[in-house]
Amino acid sequence: MEQILILLISTLARVYTIVIIASVILSYFMSPYHPFRVAIDRLVEPLLSPIRRVMPSLGGLDFSPLALIILIQIAEYILVTLIISLG
């Protein structure tokens, strides 16, 4: 059972990381009003907005997606470690 839970957590973390990277790449090429981009932004923006409020942009560069990816990796590590230690 714990292996399935670990696999689920790892898979969700990877998929969400890919969605964040796709959002960053699409922001350079696709209109913000394109339906696909709107759908991706609806998935990513709720977690990026609080980070953007805390992190200043450096010379017009937005590092909040990178910070979010790092936070996702940290959360994944903590959850997997807790599951392993409890099992």
C-alpha positions as CSV (number, residue, x, y, z in Angstrom):
1,M,0.0,0.0,0.0
2,E,2.8,2.4,0.9
3,Q,4.5,1.8,-2.5
4,I,1.3,2.8,-4.3
5,L,1.0,6.0,-2.2
6,I,4.7,6.9,-2.9
7,L,4.2,6.3,-6.6
8,L,1.1,8.4,-6.6
9,I,2.9,11.3,-4.8
10,S,5.9,11.1,-7.1
11,T,3.8,11.0,-10.2
12,L,1.7,14.0,-9.2
13,A,4.8,16.0,-8.4
14,R,6.4,15.1,-11.8
15,V,3.2,15.9,-13.7
16,Y,2.7,19.3,-11.9
17,T,6.4,20.1,-12.5
18,I,5.9,19.5,-16.2
19,V,2.7,21.6,-16.2
20,I,4.7,24.5,-14.6
21,I,7.5,24.2,-17.2
22,A,4.9,24.1,-20.0
23,S,3.3,27.2,-18.6
24,V,6.6,29.0,-18.7
25,I,7.4,27.9,-22.2
26,L,3.9,28.7,-23.5
27,S,4.1,32.2,-22.0
28,Y,6.7,33.1,-24.6
29,F,4.9,31.8,-27.6
30,M,1.2,31.7,-27.0
31,S,-1.4,34.4,-26.4
32,P,-2.5,34.7,-22.8
33,Y,-6.1,34.4,-24.1
34,H,-5.6,31.1,-25.9
35,P,-7.9,28.4,-24.4
36,F,-5.0,26.0,-23.8
37,R,-2.9,28.6,-22.1
38,V,-5.9,29.7,-20.0
39,A,-6.4,26.1,-18.8
40,I,-2.7,25.7,-17.9
41,D,-2.7,29.1,-16.1
42,R,-5.7,28.0,-14.0
43,L,-3.7,25.1,-12.8
44,V,-0.5,27.0,-12.0
45,E,-1.4,30.5,-11.0
46,P,-3.1,29.6,-7.6
47,L,0.3,28.4,-6.4
48,L,2.5,30.9,-8.2
49,S,0.6,34.0,-7.0
50,P,1.6,33.8,-3.3
51,I,5.2,33.2,-4.3
52,R,5.1,36.2,-6.6
53,R,3.9,38.4,-3.7
54,V,6.9,37.3,-1.6
55,M,9.6,37.1,-4.2
56,P,10.6,40.3,-6.0
57,S,11.2,40.0,-9.8
58,L,14.8,40.5,-10.6
59,G,15.2,42.7,-13.7
60,G,12.0,41.6,-15.2
61,L,12.7,37.9,-14.7
62,D,10.2,35.8,-12.8
63,F,11.8,33.1,-10.7
64,S,8.5,32.1,-9.0
65,P,8.1,29.0,-11.2
66,L,11.6,27.8,-10.2
67,A,10.8,28.4,-6.5
68,L,7.5,26.5,-6.9
69,I,9.3,23.5,-8.5
70,I,11.8,23.5,-5.7
71,L,9.0,23.6,-3.1
72,I,7.2,20.7,-4.9
73,Q,10.4,18.6,-4.7
74,I,10.8,19.4,-1.0
75,A,7.2,18.5,-0.3
76,E,7.5,15.3,-2.3
77,Y,10.7,14.3,-0.3
78,I,9.1,15.1,3.0
79,L,5.9,13.1,2.2
80,V,7.7,10.1,0.9
81,T,10.1,10.1,3.9
82,L,7.1,10.2,6.3
83,I,5.4,7.4,4.5
84,I,8.5,5.2,4.5
85,S,9.2,6.0,8.2
86,L,5.6,5.2,9.2
87,G,5.5,2.0,7.2
